[in-house]
């Protein structure tokens, strides 16, 4: 039985970027939240949509004999790009450990306001939840958790800059907070951006994951396409 190269949900088709016996990687569209299946406060719960589709025996899942699929890391709702999903409970724990032990190499593209003064820099500001604003993170040098992100300028536009981000740690909103604190918030960021500049969407995309498969010991590299993202924000330089 031929396996379709996408996950077909009632509202859209989600491209599958990579697949093996343990995991499946998708190109997550904008707007989907990554919360537990039981969390019913939104119609855009990706885990619930996937679980329901598998239970219904939809062809994309049936052709793979899938009975289980769960995210092993998170992307913000409005961040697009590579999302890794595990095909078994054991794989969930194993791959989550790769992220938590910093053995997963992650690359993002971000379009930011302004032009960074340095072509490369590293931000190591500690982060904690903001008790005064639910769902928001803040810099907290005393009680925050360690966070580290390396940034590199790729291309400058008239008012914005294309930046490559490599988060070493995986704190909530890490890239967004570190860029905002560096003075260059992500375009379209309503939480940490500048109120005088609005964009219809958050200009942040996960474009690469690289790791050693914990089961087969093979080197794995997964990439997401970038042309549409670059064009949407006025950039056309190849980045991968």
N, C-alpha and C positions, 0 to 999 in steps of 0.2 A: 504494500500500500504506500503510495507516494505521500511524503510528508510536506504539507504546505510550509512556505518560508515565512509565515506570519501567524500571529494569534488573532483570530477573528472574534471580536466581541460585538455586542449589539450596536454599539456606537462607532466603532472604528477598528481598523486592522493595525496591529502592532508588529513591526518587522522583527524577525528573529535574526540576530547577528552571529550567534555561535551556539553550538550544541554538542554535548558529548553524553556519556552514560550518567554523569553525576549532576550536570548543571545545564541550564539554558540561559542565554543572555539575550535580552531584548533591547530595542531602542525605545525607551520610555517616552511617550508623548507628554506634552505639557498638561497640567491640570489633575493628574492622578495622585492621590495621597497613598502613602505606604504606612498603613496602620493595620492592627490585627483584624482578622476576619469578623470578629464579633463587634467591632466598632461601627455602629450604624448611623453616625451623625452626618454622613455625607454619601451622596450617590456616586462619588468618584473614589471609592475604596478599591484600589487595584487588586489587593489580595482577595477581597470578597468576589470581585468580578471573575478572577481567574478560577477560584475554587468553585464557583457556581457553574462556570463554563465546562470545567472538567467533569463535574457531577452530572451535567446534562448530556455528556457524551458528545460534545461538539467535535467536528471532524479533526481540527488541528490537534486536539488532545487524544482522540480515539486512534488516530493514525500512528501515534507514538506510544500507545498503551499507557498513557499517563494516568496516574491515580493521585498524584501529589505534586505540588509546586509551591514553593514559598520563598519570599525574598530573603536574602542573607545580609543585605546592607540597605541603607536608605538614600534616596535622593529627595530633595525638597519637591513639593508638589509642582512648582513651576520650573524646575530644572529638568532638562531633557537629556537623553543619552543612555549610556550603557547601564543596565540594571541586571545584576546576576541573581538568578533564581535556582534553588536547589530542588532536585527531584526526589529526595528522601529526607527523613528526619536526621539520619546520620550525616548526610551531606550538608544539611543546614548548620549543624554544630561545627563540622570540620571547616567549612568555608568561612563561617563567622569568625572562627579563630584566626584565619589568615588575615582578615581585616583588623582584628583586635591586636594581633601580634605584629602588625605593621609589615607583613610580608606580601601585601598587595600593592603594586605600583599603580597609582591612579593619576590620570591627566585630565584636566578640564580646560575649556576655553571660556573666557569671560570678556565681555565688552564693558569697559569702565568709562566713567566720566573723567575727562581731563587727560593729561599726559604725564606719566610717572617720570620723576627726575632721574631715576637710575634704570638702566636696562634690565637689571636683575636685582632682586632683593628677597630676604627671608623675614617672615613675620613670626614671632614666637610669643605673642601675647596670650596669656592664660584666659580661658573662657568659662563662664558659669551662666546658669539660668538667671534671667532678670526677674526678680520677685515683683517688681513694679509693673511689669508688662508681660502677660502670659504669652508664651510662644516665642518670646524674644530672648536673645542671648546678649551678654555684656562682657566686657573685659573686667577681670577680677584678679589682680596680681596676687592677692593673699589667699583667697579660697578657690580660685578657678582651677580647672584641670589644664594640664599641659597641652598646648596646641602649636603646631608648626606647619607653615605653608611656604613653599618656594614659588616665587613669581618670576616670569620672564616676559618682557615686552616683545611682541611679534610684529605688530604693525600699528602705525599711528594714523588716525583720520583727522578731519578738521576739528572735531570737538570731543572725540572719543578715541580709545585705544584698545586694540586687541591684545589680550594678555593670556599667557599660558600659566596654569596653576597646577602645582604638584603638592597636594596635602599629604604630609607625612602621618599625621594623626587624623582621626575621623570624627571630630566634634560637630555637634549640631550647628549648622549655619557657619561653619568655620571659614570657608573661603569668603563668604559675603561679609562677615564681621572683620576679618583681617584686611580685606580690600578697603572697606569703609574707614577703618582705623588708620590705614596708610594714606588716606586722603583721596582715594579713587574708588568710590562705590560702584557696584555693578549697575549698569543701566537697567531701569525697570524694577529696581529693588524698593518696594514700598516700605519695608521694615527698616532698612539701614541706608537707603539712598537719599538723594537731595530732593527736597520737596518742590524745587523749581524746575525739575526735569523729569518728565514722565515718559514712559514707554509702555506700549501695550503688553509687553511680556518681559520676563526676567532673562537677561542676556547671559545665561550660564548653561554650559553643555558639557556632560561627561563624555569624553571622546576616546579614552583608552584605559584598559585594564590589562595588567601583565602580572603573571604569577607562575609558580611551579605547582603543577597539579599535585595535590597531596596524596592521591591514590596511584597515579601512573608515573609521577615524577617528570612528566613532560613539561617543557616550557610552553606556556600558553600566552598569546597576545590577542586581545579582542579590540577591535576599533569600530567606531561609529562614524558614519559619513559626516562631513562638515560643510560642503558647498551651500546647502540651503540656509544653514545658520549664518555663515559668513555673508551671504548675499542679503539676508534680512537686515543686517546691521551695517551694510555698506562696505564690506571687505570682500576681497576676491583672491587673496593670496593663499596658495596651497599651504596647509599646515601639517599634513600627515601623508 
